[in-house]
Amino acid sequence: MRHLLNPLDFSVEETDKLLDLAIDIENNRDKYSKICEGKKLATLFYEPSTRTRLSFEAAMLNLGGSVLGFHSADSSSAAKGESVADTIRVISSYADIAAMRHPKEGAPLVASKFSSIPVINAGDGGHQHPTQTLTDLLTIKRMKGNITNLTVGLCGDLKFGRTVHSLINALIRYQNIKFVLISPEELRVPDYIRDDVLRANNIEFSEVTSLDEAMPQLDILYMTRVQKERFFNEEDYIRLKDTYILDKQKLKHAKRDMYILHPLPRVNEISVEVDNDPRAAYFKQAQFGVYVRMALILTLLEVI
């Protein structure tokens, strides 16, 4: 039995195989529509989510399975003080696979140690978000044709953004990936990402504060929102939340074949006028997330 707690739990070869399966699912949906009949997915979401929770549910329903679970800690026995370990012990007797989102880093890891079913980390605090990373990799592969020889710009909240941290860890395993890290000083990537991941693996990267300056060299622009829920001080959030807003004017400096990704939800960091630009890939990205989660469920359940 395997779990997915970290983007690196799968080797590059296993990741590529999963992405190829997701592409096959996209192209042959009927082929997979009943493959999980009789299987149940438990969605254990201790903090709010729209896209991740619903995409997991859509993925399992698309495979012919069923879904049970809760959408907030308040609607579960966690409100009564039940531990993650006890919850997953019980859920293991109800479902065949579980997806967990939790505000505390490491909670899905704890769950995996007490679970008798596969556990998928659907986001733990500011730590990891591996299924979003798989979605990002699939989007890059579908839009660019490969995941090599790319300059990737990561813009916005690089300090608290778990999607950014996970994506960096995953992309460094591919050939000739360069990063441009675009953020205000207060929201730069943590030292452990800079030193233990990028520098330790001799990955070429630069840190800048200007999106305009970075734009012409990018093959992928990964925008993120400044996350209010990660701030301890509302004044800091208000001061930084509008630092980067992508609009048509900024895109004039971008390559014709650059693509814009965003894990969503968007607040105002991408102007709605960008939505009709052919380089805007973030809504396609959300759709790709369903296919990649379908592929992941099939892989972990070992039904194909």
Short mmCIF file of the C-alpha atoms (twelve columns), coordinates in Angstrom:
data_MODEL
# 
_entry.id   MODEL 
# 
loop_
_atom_site.group_PDB 
_atom_site.id 
_atom_site.type_symbol 
_atom_site.label_atom_id 
_atom_site.label_alt_id 
_atom_site.label_comp_id 
_atom_site.label_asym_id 
_atom_site.label_seq_id 
_atom_site.Cartn_x 
_atom_site.Cartn_y 
_atom_site.Cartn_z 
_atom_site.pdbx_PDB_model_num 
ATOM 1   C CA . MET A 1   0.000   0.000  0.000   1 
ATOM 2   C CA . ARG A 2   1.304   3.444  -0.965  1 
ATOM 3   C CA . HIS A 3   0.423   6.966  0.108   1 
ATOM 4   C CA . LEU A 4   1.062   10.322 -1.563  1 
ATOM 5   C CA . LEU A 5   2.258   12.778 1.069   1 
ATOM 6   C CA . ASN A 6   4.986   14.613 -0.808  1 
ATOM 7   C CA . PRO A 7   5.550   15.318 -4.524  1 
ATOM 8   C CA . LEU A 8   8.773   13.312 -4.282  1 
ATOM 9   C CA . ASP A 9   7.029   10.134 -3.107  1 
ATOM 10  C CA . PHE A 10  6.864   9.174  -6.791  1 
ATOM 11  C CA . SER A 11  10.034  8.902  -8.844  1 
ATOM 12  C CA . VAL A 12  10.334  10.905 -12.068 1 
ATOM 13  C CA . GLU A 13  9.541   7.732  -14.014 1 
ATOM 14  C CA . GLU A 14  6.453   7.037  -11.886 1 
ATOM 15  C CA . THR A 15  5.359   10.662 -12.168 1 
ATOM 16  C CA . ASP A 16  5.708   10.613 -15.950 1 
ATOM 17  C CA . LYS A 17  3.720   7.362  -16.097 1 
ATOM 18  C CA . LEU A 18  0.964   8.935  -13.997 1 
ATOM 19  C CA . LEU A 19  0.876   12.034 -16.234 1 
ATOM 20  C CA . ASP A 20  0.627   9.819  -19.325 1 
ATOM 21  C CA . LEU A 21  -2.273  7.975  -17.677 1 
ATOM 22  C CA . ALA A 22  -3.985  11.312 -16.978 1 
ATOM 23  C CA . ILE A 23  -3.629  12.279 -20.645 1 
ATOM 24  C CA . ASP A 24  -5.093  8.920  -21.688 1 
ATOM 25  C CA . ILE A 25  -8.022  9.507  -19.316 1 
ATOM 26  C CA . GLU A 26  -8.582  12.943 -20.863 1 
ATOM 27  C CA . ASN A 27  -8.692  11.422 -24.339 1 
ATOM 28  C CA . ASN A 28  -10.673 8.274  -23.455 1 
ATOM 29  C CA . ARG A 29  -13.077 9.162  -20.647 1 
ATOM 30  C CA . ASP A 30  -15.584 6.384  -21.378 1 
ATOM 31  C CA . LYS A 31  -12.832 3.782  -21.005 1 
ATOM 32  C CA . TYR A 32  -12.445 4.698  -17.322 1 
ATOM 33  C CA . SER A 33  -16.047 5.567  -16.397 1 
ATOM 34  C CA . LYS A 34  -16.814 2.386  -14.412 1 
ATOM 35  C CA . ILE A 35  -13.384 1.229  -13.338 1 
ATOM 36  C CA . CYS A 36  -13.901 2.143  -9.650  1 
ATOM 37  C CA . GLU A 37  -17.433 0.840  -9.207  1 
ATOM 38  C CA . GLY A 38  -17.858 -0.223 -5.584  1 
ATOM 39  C CA . LYS A 39  -14.893 1.872  -4.388  1 
ATOM 40  C CA . LYS A 40  -15.260 4.772  -1.936  1 
ATOM 41  C CA . LEU A 41  -13.163 7.920  -1.506  1 
ATOM 42  C CA . ALA A 42  -13.211 9.708  1.868   1 
ATOM 43  C CA . THR A 43  -12.537 13.456 1.695   1 
ATOM 44  C CA . LEU A 44  -11.258 14.604 5.095   1 
ATOM 45  C CA . PHE A 45  -11.039 18.374 4.792   1 
ATOM 46  C CA . TYR A 46  -10.198 20.140 8.035   1 
ATOM 47  C CA . GLU A 47  -10.056 23.542 6.294   1 
ATOM 48  C CA . PRO A 48  -12.114 25.078 3.464   1 
ATOM 49  C CA . SER A 49  -11.510 24.133 -0.147  1 
ATOM 50  C CA . THR A 50  -13.447 24.422 -3.372  1 
ATOM 51  C CA . ARG A 51  -11.291 23.192 -6.246  1 
ATOM 52  C CA . THR A 52  -9.270  20.526 -4.471  1 
ATOM 53  C CA . ARG A 53  -12.170 18.890 -2.649  1 
ATOM 54  C CA . LEU A 54  -14.588 19.049 -5.559  1 
ATOM 55  C CA . SER A 55  -11.975 17.884 -8.061  1 
ATOM 56  C CA . PHE A 56  -11.271 14.840 -5.882  1 
ATOM 57  C CA . GLU A 57  -14.980 14.145 -5.685  1 
ATOM 58  C CA . ALA A 58  -15.420 14.645 -9.435  1 
ATOM 59  C CA . ALA A 59  -12.452 12.372 -10.089 1 
ATOM 60  C CA . MET A 60  -13.898 9.492  -8.069  1 
ATOM 61  C CA . LEU A 61  -17.406 9.953  -9.493  1 
ATOM 62  C CA . ASN A 62  -15.967 10.023 -13.023 1 
ATOM 63  C CA . LEU A 63  -14.377 6.656  -12.280 1 
ATOM 64  C CA . GLY A 64  -17.724 5.192  -11.193 1 
ATOM 65  C CA . GLY A 65  -16.925 5.262  -7.470  1 
ATOM 66  C CA . SER A 66  -18.613 7.088  -4.610  1 
ATOM 67  C CA . VAL A 67  -17.587 9.740  -2.074  1 
ATOM 68  C CA . LEU A 68  -18.095 10.395 1.629   1 
ATOM 69  C CA . GLY A 69  -16.466 12.783 4.064   1 
ATOM 70  C CA . PHE A 70  -16.554 16.228 5.661   1 
ATOM 71  C CA . HIS A 71  -15.678 19.714 4.387   1 
ATOM 72  C CA . SER A 72  -14.512 21.429 7.587   1 
ATOM 73  C CA . ALA A 73  -13.187 20.546 11.024  1 
ATOM 74  C CA . ASP A 74  -16.361 21.993 12.565  1 
ATOM 75  C CA . SER A 75  -18.456 19.383 10.772  1 
ATOM 76  C CA . SER A 76  -16.322 16.451 11.999  1 
ATOM 77  C CA . SER A 77  -15.530 14.885 15.361  1 
ATOM 78  C CA . ALA A 78  -12.371 17.007 15.407  1 
ATOM 79  C CA . ALA A 79  -14.661 19.653 16.906  1 
ATOM 80  C CA . LYS A 80  -15.091 17.271 19.862  1 
ATOM 81  C CA . GLY A 81  -11.362 16.749 20.175  1 
ATOM 82  C CA . GLU A 82  -10.905 13.528 18.188  1 
ATOM 83  C CA . SER A 83  -7.331  13.017 16.975  1 
ATOM 84  C CA . VAL A 84  -6.303  12.575 13.350  1 
ATOM 85  C CA . ALA A 85  -5.042  9.093  14.238  1 
ATOM 86  C CA . ASP A 86  -8.410  8.001  15.610  1 
ATOM 87  C CA . THR A 87  -10.319 9.573  12.735  1 
ATOM 88  C CA . ILE A 88  -8.326  7.744  10.072  1 
ATOM 89  C CA . ARG A 89  -8.606  4.443  11.967  1 
ATOM 90  C CA . VAL A 90  -12.393 4.756  11.769  1 
ATOM 91  C CA . ILE A 91  -12.479 6.056  8.188   1 
ATOM 92  C CA . SER A 92  -10.307 3.135  7.085   1 
ATOM 93  C CA . SER A 93  -13.245 0.841  7.777   1 
ATOM 94  C CA . TYR A 94  -15.620 3.015  5.713   1 
ATOM 95  C CA . ALA A 95  -13.618 3.853  2.572   1 
ATOM 96  C CA . ASP A 96  -10.979 2.458  0.223   1 
ATOM 97  C CA . ILE A 97  -8.852  5.616  -0.106  1 
ATOM 98  C CA . ALA A 98  -8.727  9.010  1.647   1 
ATOM 99  C CA . ALA A 99  -7.775  12.557 0.669   1 
ATOM 100 C CA . MET A 100 -6.891  14.806 3.623   1 
ATOM 101 C CA . ARG A 101 -6.440  18.563 3.885   1 
ATOM 102 C CA . HIS A 102 -5.313  19.908 7.230   1 
ATOM 103 C CA . PRO A 103 -4.006  23.270 8.502   1 
ATOM 104 C CA . LYS A 104 -1.229  21.579 10.502  1 
ATOM 105 C CA . GLU A 105 1.905   20.522 8.674   1 
ATOM 106 C CA . GLY A 106 2.492   16.794 8.890   1 
ATOM 107 C CA . ALA A 107 -1.096  15.806 9.718   1 
ATOM 108 C CA . PRO A 108 -1.483  13.582 6.605   1 
ATOM 109 C CA . LEU A 109 1.817   11.894 7.525   1 
ATOM 110 C CA . VAL A 110 0.421   11.101 10.968  1 
ATOM 111 C CA . ALA A 111 -2.753  9.766  9.340   1 
ATOM 112 C CA . SER A 112 -0.757  7.511  7.024   1 
ATOM 113 C CA . LYS A 113 0.917   5.825  10.002  1 
ATOM 114 C CA . PHE A 114 -2.439  4.743  11.438  1 
ATOM 115 C CA . SER A 115 -4.318  4.110  8.194   1 
ATOM 116 C CA . SER A 116 -5.097  0.810  6.513   1 
ATOM 117 C CA . ILE A 117 -6.052  2.592  3.260   1 
ATOM 118 C CA . PRO A 118 -3.991  4.888  0.965   1 
ATOM 119 C CA . VAL A 119 -3.834  8.501  2.180   1 
ATOM 120 C CA . ILE A 120 -3.421  11.428 -0.211  1 
ATOM 121 C CA . ASN A 121 -2.153  14.722 1.151   1 
ATOM 122 C CA . ALA A 122 -4.531  17.355 -0.236  1 
ATOM 123 C CA . GLY A 123 -2.578  20.183 1.417   1 
ATOM 124 C CA . ASP A 124 -1.082  20.525 4.906   1 
ATOM 125 C CA . GLY A 125 -0.597  24.068 6.135   1 
ATOM 126 C CA . GLY A 126 2.131   25.920 4.269   1 
ATOM 127 C CA . HIS A 127 4.032   22.676 3.727   1 
ATOM 128 C CA . GLN A 128 3.060   20.506 0.747   1 
ATOM 129 C CA . HIS A 129 0.288   20.196 -1.832  1 
ATOM 130 C CA . PRO A 130 1.388   17.248 -3.993  1 
ATOM 131 C CA . THR A 131 -1.773  16.804 -6.079  1 
ATOM 132 C CA . GLN A 132 -1.647  20.463 -7.062  1 
ATOM 133 C CA . THR A 133 1.963   19.859 -8.075  1 
ATOM 134 C CA . LEU A 134 0.941   16.904 -10.244 1 
ATOM 135 C CA . THR A 135 -1.737  19.137 -11.779 1 
ATOM 136 C CA . ASP A 136 0.868   21.824 -12.460 1 
ATOM 137 C CA . LEU A 137 3.222   19.307 -14.080 1 
ATOM 138 C CA . LEU A 138 0.429   17.952 -16.269 1 
ATOM 139 C CA . THR A 139 -0.535  21.487 -17.324 1 
ATOM 140 C CA . ILE A 140 3.053   22.319 -18.259 1 
ATOM 141 C CA . LYS A 141 3.385   19.063 -20.196 1 
ATOM 142 C CA . ARG A 142 0.094   19.600 -22.041 1 
ATOM 143 C CA . MET A 143 0.750   23.259 -22.885 1 
ATOM 144 C CA . LYS A 144 4.500   23.104 -23.644 1 
ATOM 145 C CA . GLY A 145 4.797   19.490 -24.804 1 
ATOM 146 C CA . ASN A 146 7.485   18.636 -22.251 1 
ATOM 147 C CA . ILE A 147 8.805   19.466 -18.780 1 
ATOM 148 C CA . THR A 148 12.407  20.196 -19.765 1 
ATOM 149 C CA . ASN A 149 14.454  23.213 -20.888 1 
ATOM 150 C CA . LEU A 150 12.110  25.780 -19.336 1 
ATOM 151 C CA . THR A 151 12.466  29.059 -17.468 1 
ATOM 152 C CA . VAL A 152 9.746   29.142 -14.830 1 
ATOM 153 C CA . GLY A 153 8.710   32.362 -13.097 1 
ATOM 154 C CA . LEU A 154 7.069   32.022 -9.678  1 
ATOM 155 C CA . CYS A 155 5.347   35.236 -8.647  1 
ATOM 156 C CA . GLY A 156 3.670   36.525 -5.495  1 
ATOM 157 C CA . ASP A 157 3.633   34.790 -2.128  1 
ATOM 158 C CA . LEU A 158 6.672   32.538 -2.271  1 
ATOM 159 C CA . LYS A 159 7.048   32.377 1.511   1 
ATOM 160 C CA . PHE A 160 3.751   30.802 2.555   1 
ATOM 161 C CA . GLY A 161 2.715   29.313 -0.795  1 
ATOM 162 C CA . ARG A 162 2.766   25.521 -0.392  1 
ATOM 163 C CA . THR A 163 2.028   25.100 -4.103  1 
ATOM 164 C CA . VAL A 164 5.229   26.982 -4.927  1 
ATOM 165 C CA . HIS A 165 7.363   24.926 -2.540  1 
ATOM 166 C CA . SER A 166 6.004   21.644 -3.886  1 
ATOM 167 C CA . LEU A 167 6.417   22.699 -7.514  1 
ATOM 168 C CA . ILE A 168 10.041  23.736 -7.037  1 
ATOM 169 C CA . ASN A 169 10.840  20.383 -5.432  1 
ATOM 170 C CA . ALA A 170 9.220   18.522 -8.314  1 
ATOM 171 C CA . LEU A 171 10.637  20.570 -11.180 1 
ATOM 172 C CA . ILE A 172 14.274  20.396 -10.102 1 
ATOM 173 C CA . ARG A 173 14.241  16.705 -11.059 1 
ATOM 174 C CA . TYR A 174 13.732  17.590 -14.721 1 
ATOM 175 C CA . GLN A 175 16.469  18.632 -17.150 1 
ATOM 176 C CA . ASN A 176 17.511  22.273 -17.548 1 
ATOM 177 C CA . ILE A 177 14.854  23.986 -15.449 1 
ATOM 178 C CA . LYS A 178 15.630  27.561 -14.400 1 
ATOM 179 C CA . PHE A 179 13.651  29.638 -11.906 1 
ATOM 180 C CA . VAL A 180 12.936  33.351 -11.606 1 
ATOM 181 C CA . LEU A 181 11.544  34.032 -8.114  1 
ATOM 182 C CA . ILE A 182 9.434   37.200 -8.169  1 
ATOM 183 C CA . SER A 183 8.261   38.551 -4.811  1 
ATOM 184 C CA . PRO A 184 8.541   41.404 -2.329  1 
ATOM 185 C CA . GLU A 185 11.326  40.997 0.217   1 
ATOM 186 C CA . GLU A 186 8.852   39.961 2.918   1 
ATOM 187 C CA . LEU A 187 7.469   37.077 0.844   1 
ATOM 188 C CA . ARG A 188 10.676  35.565 -0.565  1 
ATOM 189 C CA . VAL A 189 11.070  31.779 -0.606  1 
ATOM 190 C CA . PRO A 190 12.111  30.322 2.758   1 
ATOM 191 C CA . ASP A 191 15.804  29.730 3.363   1 
ATOM 192 C CA . TYR A 192 15.386  25.963 3.261   1 
ATOM 193 C CA . ILE A 193 14.027  26.149 -0.295  1 
ATOM 194 C CA . ARG A 194 16.782  28.525 -1.413  1 
ATOM 195 C CA . ASP A 195 19.643  26.683 0.283   1 
ATOM 196 C CA . ASP A 196 18.622  23.053 0.737   1 
ATOM 197 C CA . VAL A 197 16.709  22.640 -2.521  1 
ATOM 198 C CA . LEU A 198 17.914  25.111 -5.160  1 
ATOM 199 C CA . ARG A 199 21.528  25.735 -4.215  1 
ATOM 200 C CA . ALA A 200 22.109  22.199 -2.927  1 
ATOM 201 C CA . ASN A 201 21.060  20.824 -6.325  1 
ATOM 202 C CA . ASN A 202 22.925  23.472 -8.379  1 
ATOM 203 C CA . ILE A 203 19.702  24.805 -9.868  1 
ATOM 204 C CA . GLU A 204 19.988  28.120 -11.698 1 
ATOM 205 C CA . PHE A 205 17.706  30.754 -10.156 1 
ATOM 206 C CA . SER A 206 17.393  34.479 -9.607  1 
ATOM 207 C CA . GLU A 207 15.349  36.528 -7.141  1 
ATOM 208 C CA . VAL A 208 13.773  39.772 -8.331  1 
ATOM 209 C CA . THR A 209 11.072  42.155 -7.160  1 
ATOM 210 C CA . SER A 210 9.928   43.325 -10.613 1 
ATOM 211 C CA . LEU A 211 7.506   41.229 -12.675 1 
ATOM 212 C CA . ASP A 212 8.074   43.496 -15.684 1 
ATOM 213 C CA . GLU A 213 11.809  42.831 -15.531 1 
ATOM 214 C CA . ALA A 214 11.340  39.067 -15.428 1 
ATOM 215 C CA . MET A 215 8.568   38.692 -18.009 1 
ATOM 216 C CA . PRO A 216 10.520  38.513 -21.333 1 
ATOM 217 C CA . GLN A 217 12.571  35.456 -20.317 1 
ATOM 218 C CA . LEU A 218 9.744   33.266 -19.002 1 
ATOM 219 C CA . ASP A 219 8.300   30.114 -20.578 1 
ATOM 220 C CA . ILE A 220 5.887   29.588 -17.676 1 
ATOM 221 C CA . LEU A 221 4.537   32.231 -15.285 1 
ATOM 222 C CA . TYR A 222 3.085   30.752 -12.108 1 
ATOM 223 C CA . MET A 223 1.030   33.397 -10.320 1 
ATOM 224 C CA . THR A 224 -0.059  33.057 -6.697  1 
ATOM 225 C CA . ARG A 225 -2.314  35.050 -4.419  1 
ATOM 226 C CA . VAL A 226 -1.123  36.661 -1.229  1 
ATOM 227 C CA . GLN A 227 -2.867  34.416 1.295   1 
ATOM 228 C CA . LYS A 228 -4.655  36.337 4.009   1 
ATOM 229 C CA . GLU A 229 -5.103  33.197 6.119   1 
ATOM 230 C CA . ARG A 230 -1.327  32.727 6.422   1 
ATOM 231 C CA . PHE A 231 -0.693  36.197 7.907   1 
ATOM 232 C CA . PHE A 232 -0.567  36.938 11.613  1 
ATOM 233 C CA . ASN A 233 -0.835  40.677 11.010  1 
ATOM 234 C CA . GLU A 234 -3.662  42.080 8.872   1 
ATOM 235 C CA . GLU A 235 -1.722  45.293 8.272   1 
ATOM 236 C CA . ASP A 236 1.055   43.326 6.560   1 
ATOM 237 C CA . TYR A 237 -1.501  41.511 4.413   1 
ATOM 238 C CA . ILE A 238 -3.176  44.754 3.302   1 
ATOM 239 C CA . ARG A 239 0.204   46.303 2.492   1 
ATOM 240 C CA . LEU A 240 1.358   43.376 0.337   1 
ATOM 241 C CA . LYS A 241 -1.796  41.942 -1.223  1 
ATOM 242 C CA . ASP A 242 -1.744  44.125 -4.357  1 
ATOM 243 C CA . THR A 243 2.005   43.955 -5.008  1 
ATOM 244 C CA . TYR A 244 1.650   42.077 -8.313  1 
ATOM 245 C CA . ILE A 245 -1.304  42.339 -10.656 1 
ATOM 246 C CA . LEU A 246 -0.954  40.712 -14.076 1 
ATOM 247 C CA . ASP A 247 -2.737  42.618 -16.848 1 
ATOM 248 C CA . LYS A 248 -2.607  42.997 -20.617 1 
ATOM 249 C CA . GLN A 249 0.011   45.711 -20.382 1 
ATOM 250 C CA . LYS A 250 2.465   43.438 -18.558 1 
ATOM 251 C CA . LEU A 251 1.800   40.626 -21.057 1 
ATOM 252 C CA . LYS A 252 3.055   42.803 -23.914 1 
ATOM 253 C CA . HIS A 253 6.561   41.900 -22.756 1 
ATOM 254 C CA . ALA A 254 5.900   38.139 -22.620 1 
ATOM 255 C CA . LYS A 255 6.723   35.436 -25.152 1 
ATOM 256 C CA . ARG A 256 3.910   34.360 -27.489 1 
ATOM 257 C CA . ASP A 257 4.223   30.788 -26.244 1 
ATOM 258 C CA . MET A 258 4.495   31.569 -22.529 1 
ATOM 259 C CA . TYR A 259 1.668   30.132 -20.420 1 
ATOM 260 C CA . ILE A 260 0.142   31.510 -17.233 1 
ATOM 261 C CA . LEU A 261 -0.661  29.096 -14.413 1 
ATOM 262 C CA . HIS A 262 -2.397  29.785 -11.094 1 
ATOM 263 C CA . PRO A 263 -3.461  27.253 -8.426  1 
ATOM 264 C CA . LEU A 264 -6.602  29.330 -7.753  1 
ATOM 265 C CA . PRO A 265 -8.555  30.859 -6.109  1 
ATOM 266 C CA . ARG A 266 -7.700  34.133 -7.778  1 
ATOM 267 C CA . VAL A 267 -8.376  37.358 -5.919  1 
ATOM 268 C CA . ASN A 268 -7.095  40.253 -8.013  1 
ATOM 269 C CA . GLU A 269 -3.544  39.200 -8.935  1 
ATOM 270 C CA . ILE A 270 -4.656  38.335 -12.483 1 
ATOM 271 C CA . SER A 271 -6.922  40.880 -14.144 1 
ATOM 272 C CA . VAL A 272 -10.049 39.356 -15.734 1 
ATOM 273 C CA . GLU A 273 -8.947  40.959 -19.015 1 
ATOM 274 C CA . VAL A 274 -6.214  38.304 -19.178 1 
ATOM 275 C CA . ASP A 275 -8.726  35.428 -19.168 1 
ATOM 276 C CA . ASN A 276 -9.263  35.565 -22.932 1 
ATOM 277 C CA . ASP A 277 -5.551  35.641 -23.736 1 
ATOM 278 C CA . PRO A 278 -4.514  32.324 -25.355 1 
ATOM 279 C CA . ARG A 279 -1.639  32.144 -22.880 1 
ATOM 280 C CA . ALA A 280 -4.024  31.977 -19.901 1 
ATOM 281 C CA . ALA A 281 -3.982  28.311 -18.850 1 
ATOM 282 C CA . TYR A 282 -5.319  28.477 -15.280 1 
ATOM 283 C CA . PHE A 283 -8.871  27.319 -15.991 1 
ATOM 284 C CA . LYS A 284 -7.550  24.478 -18.147 1 
ATOM 285 C CA . GLN A 285 -5.235  23.738 -15.229 1 
ATOM 286 C CA . ALA A 286 -8.254  23.239 -12.965 1 
ATOM 287 C CA . GLN A 287 -9.711  20.757 -15.463 1 
ATOM 288 C CA . PHE A 288 -6.402  18.908 -15.740 1 
ATOM 289 C CA . GLY A 289 -6.551  18.552 -11.946 1 
ATOM 290 C CA . VAL A 290 -9.517  16.203 -12.275 1 
ATOM 291 C CA . TYR A 291 -7.677  13.961 -14.743 1 
ATOM 292 C CA . VAL A 292 -4.522  13.807 -12.657 1 
ATOM 293 C CA . ARG A 293 -6.494  12.935 -9.508  1 
ATOM 294 C CA . MET A 294 -8.323  10.223 -11.445 1 
ATOM 295 C CA . ALA A 295 -4.962  8.817  -12.482 1 
ATOM 296 C CA . LEU A 296 -3.683  9.023  -8.904  1 
ATOM 297 C CA . ILE A 297 -6.711  7.212  -7.463  1 
ATOM 298 C CA . LEU A 298 -6.303  4.442  -10.030 1 
ATOM 299 C CA . THR A 299 -2.580  4.176  -9.283  1 
ATOM 300 C CA . LEU A 300 -2.913  4.035  -5.494  1 
ATOM 301 C CA . LEU A 301 -5.849  1.630  -5.588  1 
ATOM 302 C CA . GLU A 302 -3.910  -0.531 -8.067  1 
ATOM 303 C CA . VAL A 303 -7.043  -1.189 -10.103 1 
ATOM 304 C CA . ILE A 304 -5.229  -0.992 -13.446 1 
# 
